[in-house]
Amino acid sequence: MANLQSIATNPSVVPTTHTSIPTGHSMGLHPLVPTGPSVAASAAPTMGAAVNPSMAVSAAVHPTAATNATPHQKMQLIKSERHLFSSSDDSMVMRQIIATHSPDGRDIDTRPLLRVIEDVLHRATPSVVVETPPQMEVLEDKMQPNEIMGMLEALAYPIHRISCEISCKCTGGGDTHATTVALFNQLSSYTWDAKVVLALAAFAVSYGEFWLTAQLYTVNPLAKSVAMLKQIPDIIEHADVLKPRFDALNNLIKSMLDVTKCIIEFKELPSEYISPDTSPMSTALTHIPTAVYWTIRSVVACASQIIGLIGLSDEYLNSTTEAWELSSLAHKVNNIHGHLTKQLSLCHRHIDEKKHVEAYQTLVRLFESTHVDNMKILKALINNREDMPLIEGSTKKRVSVDVLRRKIVILFISDLDISHELYILTQIYNDHLSKKMERRYEMVWLPVHDKSAPWTTSKQEAFNRLVSDMPWYSLYHPMKLDAAAIKYIKEVWRFDKKPLLVVLDPQGKVVCPNAMHMMWIWGSLAYPFSSAREEALWREETWGLELLVDEIDTLILTWVRISLFDNPEIKQEQFICLYGGEDIDWIRRFTSAMRHVVQETGIPLHMVYVGKSNPKERVRRAVAVIAEEKLSGYWQDPIMMWFFWVRLESMLHSKMQAGRNIDNDPIMQEVMQMMSFDGSEEGWAVVSRGSVEIVKAHGRKIVDCLGKFQEWKGGVEKDGFVPALTAALVPYETHEHCTRLILPGDTGRIQDNVICAECRKPMEKFILYRCCTD
């Protein structure tokens, strides 16, 4: 209040009325809620005095006074304005406004009316003056459907009456607050959103008429005559001088529209997901009357500015007070919009959470129910809001979920890091073509993306590359996978980075929560990927190089099968040695020792380096050394190494899920020993004759054993190379050992008690965090 008193005692800026300018132009002043620096000295309340909001004093600052004020004085005006905007006296005004609110139950759809208002306000642009005949545009049909026209017919008279009230009060120099209260009295029977939209519509009518005349007066005789009566040509002539005022007017109109849209959005929130007493909604409802008040007050201010342009004088033309007033109001309305937007965001979050829970519960219920076909489940899981949510593999065209009706569907669930998996799965998927087999299932890729992380251009490019390589169906965009579906996939199917293959029967029932292990071990032979089929396939398997290598390396299979032929003319004994690790020194010692033994025995031995389960830089260096020094054969493609180990891991998972252990399952014992080789820092080797005889050992043991070949050389001639090597390794077996078994982190599927494959004692369980880089 000290600022107001100092201004009042300064003779250079003493506020006085000016009869040549309509006082309505300066918006009038209310002592509690002023909107600009036009502050009447008589309106300044004394410190601590109680003020009645209905006692409004109309006054205007002399334009030359404001223009001639020093920068310091202008800043004082702005500071006092900001202070009064945040005054607690605002609550007294709002009690007065709320007292006028008495809705009669009418519900007006304000959204289409607002679209018409926006069209008027956007086309009536005061910063642009049309000098040539404008191109006449017709409102789009969607702006004028029959129901909207019917509503406008019913509201035309109230809009006209409000427009007349605004024009009358502003022309007569009425106080802005008093004029706003008068409008609230007229609008008492309407809801809050209807009040503000009707007030905006009334302003849009007069505003649109004014600028329509301004735009057409140079080309239309009728517009020219009306413009002369309103002295609009003078406005156009001084358009550059008035530009700051027009810009401020535009900014305020934009702010008014933003707040109005926000108010309507609150009304349109679905009541089944959010109630008025919900925290973010209840907070917003307490602030909406304030937002409506300041928006309608801004309507009055904008109307005052337009009416004030009629018969303008040079003094008024050069005044900057009006732009300050509009800018101050725009600042206030923008702050209100920011607060409402924040609350609206909280409401939407609340609604999304409710919808998320509902959608998740729907998925749970659907998967627990019996269906005629799989459509309900697939649409709820994939995307119920899209007509064509899938991309077809061969044509890459968008298709409907209906293409999967009553088919066995395998859901391939993963993130975007699936280069190895995609390569192998594609080969398996296309395997039926090369073997002229009928594929009896369809596959659909559901990419799971963390929606809290931004979807970047690089991710989009990676997604596009993956889809282009997929011969099966895929979701057309990862962001279209519903959050409830992601929750179900993670919580029920336990997806956590490792890809899954969830199999649904033609009725949508889950027959296998993860067929990935079966797919890696047996490929399409595992169809229909049921537990019964898995058990049947295991009954047919025996441990040997054929199971270990399968079709990863067809040349190895050829060597194995040559040894199994009964025809002596074809049969030729072949020995195969697979070895791994990443210690270059050990690899050199092992290959040198093995070559020496081969030279001594003359056996046909094929050595192949198969690396480690995580073929990174050290494995690549080892391959380079093996190739350069011609130490042995090797797998050039890292994917072959990766698949060799992932198949072993899948075998272990498959056995564990079936409740098997090393005491009752010899294949599981062999697999666990192989997995422990990979978990150690040492090298290792497997030596086999065909698929009948096979022996394996850790790196140091087998190197030491081969180094003493002369001690067990006689056993080779007597029993054969593999039995002799097996017997020679026995003395090197000790009870002192440290076996490590490194498995992926889906511990919920791995049994707590794991028996050591070396000593048959329970292994200790540790938690290991390992980065995949060397």
Secondary structure by P-SEA (a helix, b strand, c coil): caaaaaaaacccccbbbbccccccccccccccccccccccccccccccbbbbccbbbbbbccaaaaaaccaaaaaaaaaaaaaaaaccaaaaaaaaaaaacccccccccaaaaaaaaaaaaaaccccccccccccccccccccccaaaaaaaaaaaaaaaaaaaaaaaaaaacccaaaaaaaaaaaaccccaaaaaaaaaaaaaaaaaaaaaaaacccccaaaaaaaaaaaaaaaaaacccaaaaaaaaaaaaaaaaaaaaaaaaaaaccccccccccaaaaaaaaaaaaaaaaaaaaaaaaaaaaaaaccccccccccaaaaaaaaaaaaaaaaaaaaaaaaaaaaaaaaaaaaaaaaaaaaaaaaacccccaaaaaaacccccccccccccccccccccccccccbbbbbccccccaaaaaaaaaaaaccccccccccbbbbbbbbccccccccaaaaaaaaaaaaaccbbbccccccccaaaaaaaaacccccccccbbbbccccccccccaaaaaaacccccccccaaaaaaaaaacccccccccccccaaaaaaaaaaaccccccbbbbbbbbbbbccaaaaaaaaaaaaaaaaaaccbbbbbbbccccccaaaaaaaaaaaaaccccccccaaaaaaaaaaaaaaaaaaaaacccccccaaaaaaaaaaaaaacccccccccccccbbbbbcaaaaaaaaaacccaaaaaacccaaaaaaaaaccccccbbbbbbbbcccccccccbbbbcccccbbbbbbbbbbccc
